[in-house]
Amino acid sequence: MTLSLACTLAESARRFPKQVAVIEGEHRVSYEELWRQARSLAAGLRELGVQPGDRVALLCPNTVDFPRAYFAILGAGAVVVPVHLLLTADEVGFVLTDSEARLLVCAAGFAEVARQAGAATGVPVATLGEEEGRGTRLEDVAAVVRPLASYEPRQAGDPAVVLYTSGTTGRPKGAVLTHLNLVMNATVNSFDANGLGRDDVVLGCLPLFHTFGQTVAMNGAFRCGVPLVLQPRFDAAAAIELMLRENVTVFLGVPTMYLALLEAAEGRAELPAPRLCISGGAALPVPVQERFHATFGVPVYEGYGLSETSPTATVNQPDLGNRPGTVGPPIWGVEVEIARPDVDDRIELLGPGEPGEIVVRGHNVFAGYLNRPEETAAVLVDGWFRTGDIGVKDAEGFVSVVDRKKDLIIRGGFNVYPREVEDTLLGHPAVGQVAVIGVPDERYGEEILAVVVPSEGAERPGAEEIVEWARERLGRHKYPRRVEFVDTLPLGPSHKVLKRELRRQFAQA
């Protein structure tokens, strides 16, 4: 069966040619024009030797060049390897080598890092938008050849994108996602879960090199043929202005973005009123959901997924009800269950209300880790993907994520789930953000440490006050004995809190 992820753009260009596809500042590009430009760049890739099945790395921010190049690579029948923008040249080089990339396509602003990585690995570099005389420009190559007539046909099970995981332990791994994985996830998110319509406008402030922004925002918008408004770098105050100016109806973000929007909203007379707000990437505390609903007048629908699940596995949905504190039921066509976490060689499912490891089966589950058969076999067991997350599922199918298996704190033999402690601490009026981690302790094995960012404008509380607040509201084995105050929490490129960095920072203290 042939299927290409490129059809998400090609079909909308055929059906809605004059509809605006991408808005970037004052720049507007129609579906017809965007697909023409992608086909032109695809022909340029062919001239540079890219063949169907080759892997092509893409280093580009949230500008119109990202979808142009992304769909050019897919249109040529190649596999996209998105590279996140915060990597050093050495780290980019690792991705190039590990993915066996045939070419690195980069935006002009990242040319220096790209060339350093390319020189170290022997991978050629083609730039987008850079002035002439500075190496190979993909547009120049494309300008002298005829655009491809259409996209190269691929098999549904062929690789479409290789997404490198954040690598919480050791080197990152390339998750291989197929055309079927990504076409289905964009389709199900847009039509079944989110109910996008012809009048919707999607804000693309999530990094497009990351799975959430790429699949749910960009591919989801293109699947429906609606405008995608790009914000090259997230800024909450600017995002509010952008939503007002472009009449954005759908906002997709991670918890730190929702917190930033709440801070930016203080004192403003006019706020946007999107019809749909979706959170993913990390746990969104219930108090934050409640504050956002009260401030913006719209509920937040929390979902759950991973790079390996394309990404969406579950999500609260307008048609099925919203239950804050849960990540909703499984999306259409996907099974999500809870399995015994201590059994590695097989899947033993648990009943409703029993905590265990979240496992996923369906059209969204990836093909495996690139060139890592042993690590693939460890997570793909009995047809299920083992997520490494601990959760519970109620009798009506709504899933709650308790915590990461890796983030679980074991204090004196008792399991402590950081999310529960964080949700409690966020109820303190002086706590703006918090991350709870385990640090080594001679007596208990691990001790509970709360890293707190005070609320803006609030007087900084004492550590003893925070400890006492938690002690009154949590079990004796759960409340933090240590509190550290910081100005900001370390964030990864997808705006997740990097708890490994906090553990490294405070483990020796």
Sequence and secondary structure as in RCSB ss.txt:
>XXXX:A:sequence
MTLSLACTLAESARRFPKQVAVIEGEHRVSYEELWRQARSLAAGLRELGVQPGDRVALLCPNTVDFPRAYFAILG
AGAVVVPVHLLLTADEVGFVLTDSEARLLVCAAGFAEVARQAGAATGVPVATLGEEEGRGTRLEDVAAVVRPLAS
YEPRQAGDPAVVLYTSGTTGRPKGAVLTHLNLVMNATVNSFDANGLGRDDVVLGCLPLFHTFGQTVAMNGAFRCG
VPLVLQPRFDAAAAIELMLRENVTVFLGVPTMYLALLEAAEGRAELPAPRLCISGGAALPVPVQERFHATFGVPV
YEGYGLSETSPTATVNQPDLGNRPGTVGPPIWGVEVEIARPDVDDRIELLGPGEPGEIVVRGHNVFAGYLNRPEE
TAAVLVDGWFRTGDIGVKDAEGFVSVVDRKKDLIIRGGFNVYPREVEDTLLGHPAVGQVAVIGVPDERYGEEILA
VVVPSEGAERPGAEEIVEWARERLGRHKYPRRVEFVDTLPLGPSHKVLKRELRRQFAQA
>XXXX:A:secstr
 B  TTHHHHHHHHHSTTSEEEEETTEEEEHHHHHHHHHHHHHHHHHTT  TT EEEEE  SSTHHHHHHHHHHH
TT EEEE  TT  HHHHHHHHHHHT SEEEEEGGGHHHHHHHHHHHT  EEEES  TTSS BHHHHHHTS   SS
    BTTSEEEEEE   SSSS  EEEEEHHHHHHHHHIIIIIIS   TT  EEE S TTSHIIIIIIIIHHHHHT
  EEE SS  HHHHHHHHHHHT  EEEE HHHHHHHHHHHTT S     SEEEE SS   HHHHHHHHHHHS  E
EEEEE GGGSSEEEE BTTTB  TTS  SB TTEEEEEE TT  SS  B  TT  EEEEEEETTS  EETT HHH
HHHHEETTEEEEEEEEEE TTS EEEEEETTT EEETTEEE HHHHHHHHTTSTTEEEEEEEEEEETTTEEEEEE
EEEE TTS    HHHHHHHHHHHS TTTS SEEEE S   B TTS B HHHHHHHHTT 
